[in-house]
Amino acid sequence: MTTSVSGLVSGLDTQTIVSQLMQVEAAGQTRLKSKVTNEEKSVTAYQSVNSKLAAASTAAGDLGKLSTWRSAKATSTSSTVNAVTTNSNTTQTGAVTFDVVSLAKAQVTTTRAASTGDATNQSVVSIAKGDGTTADIDISADRSLAGIASAINDAAFGIKATVVELNDGSGQSVLQMSSTKAGLSNGFTINGGFDGDVKTPTAASDAKLQVGGADADGGYSVTSSSNTFSGLITGTSITVTKEGETGVTVDVSADTSAITAKMKALVDTVNSALSEIGKQTSYNPGNKTSAPLSGDFSVRQISQRMLSTVSNGLDNFGSLSKMGISLTRDGTLSFDETKFASTYTADPEAIKTAATAFGTKVKDLSEASQAQITDVVNGRKSLIDTMNDQISNWDIRLATRKDSLTRQFSAMETSLSSMKNQSNWLAGQLANL
């Protein structure tokens, strides 16, 4: 490390002189840093355009999916019946009318015994479920109602037991056993284990719908262990919440609004890409400022190709305006949702074919443009890395040069100081003559 004493003898501000000389020496590095900054702005701009093209590609891909064109919505004529589509790939359209005969219920069975002491002389509670499974639950370790309830719960047999104290002066409590799930298959029978009466205030039952009228008239019934039915219309789940509802109609039809929304999403992402390209390639003649990509004609061409895709229309279909897509004077796309929906309703297959073809063109163009821009970005990044290496090399050279200049000026100050001392000595000698 070189120490500099600035101008103690010469009176010169040598530190400032060195600093100014170093600015001249660093001019080449400064230009490199400026180039790196400009290149980084360009890379950011390219990446911004690419992200918009990626969004357009995704939206175009969504338009080509089978699930988009099978979008359906289910409606119910009853507020106590809820219908939802569950799989757009398999959902079928259609309608079904039915009566809600019963709801699915979980079984509740009870028995009474003394609140304290043994509730039974038996050692095993035998249970048979509606699905054919059985269990013999050992209660010999604790025959109280609380002990029996604990043993049933520990058996994990699909039955939840709890003890309810009556507080009516009888000294008795109720052991309540409930199915953890509704439906006949989850019902159960107590075949042994209790001395007292075993009663079932709520029997297990399946939900039941009577479809299309009485059996004699061609109707039929369907059941479910829950209150949800999935087989009446493929891809649609129907849930009932009230018994006695009659003449309920569930209708599943094409969801035109969802399909229209997919097309609108594509148009919106294309417009977003066009806007971003315009922003990044713009030039302001007023203040004579250029956007990072204003000189890149290849990026401008992406907009032209995108707009040509719309203006040229489609083979075997014609102008895209027939399904609500058109060009505006400011070089963007316009989408008439009402027109698209009405033309789709009138001829679903024709619009599906045309919209899918348009989406394919946008997707292909977007992906090709992304690949092109990615190559440019990779090249620019490589150039930036090279220039940063050169800047780092400049740092070493400039540090060495600064050290050299500092030593030279320090040496000059030292020499001047020596000369001054000699001058003062000579002056003293002359004064003594």
MONORSUL-V47605 format. One line per field, one symbol per residue. phi: phi as a letter, one per 40 degrees, with the letter a starting at -180 (. if undefined). burial: + if it has 24 or more other ideal C-beta (glycine too) atoms within 12 Angstrom, else -. A space follows every 50 residues. Layout:
# MONORSUL-V47605
phi = ???
burial = ???
This chain:
# MONORSUL-V47605
phi = .ccbbcgcbcgcccccccccccccccdcccccccccdccccccccdcccc cccccccccccccccdcccbdbbbbbcbccbbbbcbaccbcbciaababc cabcbccbbbabaccbgccaccbbcbbbcccgcbabbcbccaccdccccc cccccfbgbbbabbccfbgcgbbbcbbbccbchdcbcabccihbcccbbb cbccaccbbbbggcdcchcabbbacbcbbbbcbdgbbbbbbacgcbgcbb bbbdccccccccccccccccccccccccccbcbbccbfbbcdbccccccc ccccccccdcccgbcgbgccccbgbacbccgbcbbcccccccccccadcc ccccccccccccccccccccccccccccccccccccccccccccdccccc ccccccccccccccccccccccccccccccccc
burial = ---+---------+---+---+------+--+---+-++--++-++++++ +++++++++++++++--+++++++++-+--+-++++-+--+++-++++++ ++++++++++++++----++-+-++++-++----+-+-+---+-+++++- +++-+-+++++-+---------+++++++-++++++++++--++---+-- ---++++++++----------++++++++--+++++++++----+--+++ ++++++-+++-+++++++++++++++++-+++--------++++-+--++ -++-+++-++---+--+--++++++-+----++-+-+--++-++---+-- ++-++++++-+++-++--++-++--++--+---+--+---+--+---+-- ++--++--++-++--------------------
